Amino acid sequence: GGEGLGESTLKEIRDTFEFFDKNGDGSISTEELGAVIQSLTGAAPPAEELRQMIKEVDEDGDGSLDFDEFVGLFAAMQGGGDPRAELREAFQAFDKDGDGFITRTEIKEVMALLGENMADAAIDAMISAADADGDKRVDFEEFCKMILEPAGAEASA
């Protein structure tokens, strides 16, 4: 499974796997996969679609994903994908009202769904670091810059 993925990426995948694996049995069931997708997108895919997603990478055919199979799924999702398309999906997960901007409230809601209780000051710092036009919210271009050009790589305005 994890050839070609860096150590930090594998740790990230392991953390994600453990987050999905709600009952801690070392595998991700269709129910667990559905619950996480619902928390990220606001809608659970139909059971048949979840079974299909798992079937595509379920090497041992047990109907659930063990860690190596999950790494395979993750690598397949990473491989050859358009990074801006993936960023667009991530942006849309935060942009709850679909207005093209991410606000403090939206960040707080998504982080809470992920089990992270962020202080307003931390969210404000994140927004102001990304907010090139000073409108106290993050648009898609600002979001891309924030993800693709980590802090410290300040562009001269």
C-alpha positions as semicolon CSV with decimal commas, in nm:
position;residue;x (nm);y (nm);z (nm)
1;G;0,000;0,000;0,000
2;G;0,206;0,298;0,113
3;E;0,497;0,301;-0,131
4;G;0,581;0,649;-0,250
5;L;0,395;0,818;0,036
6;G;0,607;1,016;0,281
7;E;0,622;0,934;0,651
8;S;0,420;1,242;0,750
9;T;0,158;1,151;0,488
10;L;0,136;0,797;0,627
11;K;0,094;0,936;0,980
12;E;-0,181;1,165;0,849
13;I;-0,351;0,865;0,683
14;R;-0,316;0,663;1,007
15;D;-0,481;0,947;1,205
16;T;-0,758;0,973;0,945
17;F;-0,807;0,595;0,953
18;E;-0,838;0,598;1,332
19;F;-1,086;0,886;1,306
20;F;-1,300;0,684;1,061
21;D;-1,268;0,364;1,268
22;K;-1,523;0,470;1,530
23;N;-1,537;0,139;1,718
24;G;-1,158;0,085;1,709
25;D;-1,175;-0,265;1,556
26;G;-0,900;-0,191;1,302
27;S;-1,130;-0,174;1,001
28;I;-1,370;0,076;0,850
29;S;-1,723;-0,049;0,782
30;T;-1,965;0,099;0,530
31;E;-2,151;0,258;0,826
32;E;-1,834;0,424;0,958
33;L;-1,738;0,546;0,611
34;G;-2,089;0,685;0,564
35;A;-2,083;0,867;0,899
36;V;-1,756;1,042;0,819
37;I;-1,861;1,138;0,465
38;Q;-2,184;1,276;0,609
39;S;-1,991;1,484;0,864
40;L;-1,772;1,627;0,585
41;T;-2,034;1,686;0,317
42;G;-2,358;1,710;0,513
43;A;-2,513;1,416;0,325
44;A;-2,458;1,043;0,356
45;P;-2,409;0,860;0,024
46;P;-2,649;0,570;-0,042
47;A;-2,538;0,238;0,113
48;E;-2,482;0,091;-0,235
49;E;-2,240;0,373;-0,324
50;L;-2,050;0,318;0,004
51;R;-2,028;-0,058;-0,065
52;Q;-1,894;0,021;-0,414
53;M;-1,631;0,262;-0,274
54;I;-1,512;-0,004;-0,031
55;K;-1,529;-0,285;-0,292
56;E;-1,290;-0,095;-0,522
57;V;-1,006;-0,123;-0,268
58;D;-1,120;-0,418;-0,051
59;E;-0,840;-0,663;-0,134
60;D;-0,949;-0,939;0,106
61;G;-1,318;-0,909;0,018
62;D;-1,443;-0,879;0,378
63;G;-1,662;-0,575;0,302
64;S;-1,462;-0,334;0,515
65;L;-1,129;-0,152;0,486
66;D;-0,824;-0,242;0,691
67;F;-0,542;0,010;0,719
68;D;-0,350;-0,110;0,409
69;E;-0,666;-0,101;0,198
70;F;-0,740;0,249;0,332
71;V;-0,388;0,359;0,230
72;G;-0,467;0,222;-0,117
73;L;-0,787;0,426;-0,131
74;F;-0,601;0,736;-0,013
75;A;-0,318;0,686;-0,266
76;A;-0,574;0,638;-0,545
77;M;-0,747;0,960;-0,440
78;Q;-0,413;1,145;-0,437
79;G;-0,271;1,002;-0,757
80;G;-0,314;1,211;-1,067
81;G;-0,587;1,423;-0,914
82;D;-0,614;1,790;-0,999
83;P;-0,499;1,967;-0,681
84;R;-0,726;2,266;-0,749
85;A;-1,026;2,034;-0,790
86;E;-0,941;1,872;-0,457
87;L;-0,900;2,216;-0,299
88;R;-1,237;2,318;-0,444
89;E;-1,398;2,018;-0,270
90;A;-1,229;2,107;0,060
91;F;-1,332;2,471;0,018
92;Q;-1,693;2,369;-0,045
93;A;-1,691;2,154;0,271
94;F;-1,619;2,473;0,469
95;D;-1,838;2,707;0,262
96;K;-2,161;2,579;0,418
97;D;-2,393;2,843;0,268
98;G;-2,232;2,821;-0,077
99;D;-2,172;3,197;-0,107
100;G;-1,811;3,155;-0,220
101;F;-1,660;3,269;0,109
102;I;-1,550;3,095;0,429
103;T;-1,639;3,284;0,746
104;R;-1,534;3,242;1,109
105;T;-1,871;3,075;1,184
106;E;-1,829;2,823;0,901
107;I;-1,475;2,731;1,009
108;K;-1,594;2,692;1,369
109;E;-1,883;2,463;1,260
110;V;-1,665;2,237;1,044
111;M;-1,391;2,212;1,307
112;A;-1,655;2,127;1,570
113;L;-1,786;1,846;1,344
114;L;-1,430;1,714;1,330
115;G;-1,408;1,724;1,709
116;E;-1,185;2,035;1,722
117;N;-1,307;2,318;1,942
118;M;-1,115;2,619;1,808
119;A;-1,102;2,951;1,990
120;D;-1,234;3,250;1,795
121;A;-0,890;3,414;1,824
122;A;-0,725;3,113;1,654
123;I;-0,984;3,119;1,374
124;D;-0,944;3,496;1,334
125;A;-0,565;3,448;1,307
126;M;-0,617;3,182;1,039
127;I;-0,853;3,407;0,845
128;S;-0,636;3,717;0,868
129;A;-0,331;3,518;0,753
130;A;-0,522;3,412;0,440
131;D;-0,739;3,721;0,388
132;A;-0,557;3,919;0,118
133;D;-0,836;4,172;0,059
134;G;-0,914;4,238;0,425
135;D;-1,287;4,153;0,411
136;K;-1,261;3,918;0,717
137;R;-1,353;3,612;0,512
138;V;-1,165;3,374;0,283
139;D;-1,250;3,331;-0,085
140;F;-1,138;3,035;-0,297
141;E;-0,819;3,202;-0,429
142;E;-0,716;3,302;-0,076
143;F;-0,794;2,946;0,040
144;C;-0,570;2,799;-0,235
145;K;-0,286;3,034;-0,142
146;M;-0,322;2,947;0,225
147;I;-0,299;2,572;0,152
148;L;-0,040;2,582;-0,129
149;E;0,185;2,857;0,011
150;P;0,231;2,798;0,382
151;A;0,277;3,096;0,615
152;G;0,617;3,254;0,606
153;A;0,620;3,253;0,226
154;E;0,484;3,607;0,222
155;A;0,428;3,747;-0,124
156;S;0,518;4,113;-0,165
157;A;0,203;4,310;-0,236
